[in-house]
Amino acid sequence: MKKYILLFLCLITVSGSFAQMKDFKFKFYGQIRTDLYYNSRANQETVDGLFYMYPLDKNRDENGNDLNATPNSNYYTLYSRLGVDVAGPKLGTAKTSAKIEADFRGTDNSFSVVRLRHAYLNLDWNKSALLLGQTWHPLYGEVAPQILNLSMGAPFQPFSRAPQIRYRYKNKNFQLTGAAVWQSQYLSQGPAGKSQEYIKKSCVPEIYIGADYKKDGLLAGVGVELLSLKPRTVSTEKYKVDERITTLSYEAHVKYTNKNWFIGAKSVLGSNLTQASGLGGFGIKSINERTGEQKYTPIRFSSSWLNVVYGQKWKPGVFVGYAKNLGTSDELYAPDGKAQVYGTGTNLDQLVTAGAELTYNVPHWKFGLEYTLSSAWYGSMNTSSGKIKDTHAVCNNRIVAVAMFMF
């Protein structure tokens, strides 16, 4: 851990020595962030509970006790971060810039390890711009909730940072975005669990096309996303197979901001958006009896959220999210009455989350407290439609306290 910190500080020092180079400007920034949280039960989460999504279903022992009905709490500083923005000399008529940013979240179950958040270069011709590198997924976009939970509204809000080639064109109040996106830290679910192999072997990047309108604090827009994956190239029967699942997802977003108000909302009709921290996935709809080659159908979810925040120094806010399982496009293959599906929350029928927070904000400092109630409805899958039936609700109460120093 120490060697990573020393290496990063050395890079800052070396970079600083070049700060006086002609036509280069460097802006260093960062934050120290502490998160203390409490949950009333076990949840679907990552980073040992810092990235919270929804409560897990009941899991009863032989005495009928729910093994997931156990409170949990912890305290971390993993989302402290360091970064640098670079403005460079012109390349032809294009203004050049770059960003690199890291935190200490680590990967998988390895915490307190330096992790790359953003790393990209940008060429700006005023009306158009080309970005190459890793930054926020286009589905995350410019409209995201202002809440304390580090999941930033996931699974209602798409959440991912991904390597991409992104082009934007601006004309007065309109902006068009096109992007080719790959996967690195946030991965799709499939037969081998979370893996980069599905899109790697696909040889087709994720495609996003979107349009936005901006004027006087208002931003509104829509987008469409295409994802094409190859779940397997070799069947369990050891035959070479040519499997592919291609899906389309749609989103609409809006936000209004002024001196005191932030009002934001987003709605997503998602098909297999597990790489963006979404619910759903895909299931098997047919199997070749000789080769074992499988065909697939997506599990579709509708997800929406609304966030309202008011104030400057003292800022109260509310957040509401709702997700609904819309089932599969085709009937699932289930000769024994049980279908094989891959994804996140595939046995969820619907999910409702409501939260309230209060933050105190002064230059360089933020202190906040947030309470969230989440209710998840679980049940069994109807294989003919992929929808969930015979549901029951499970609830979690979550409290988050945050202190931040930003520089």
Disulfide bonds with the S-S distance in Angstrom:
none
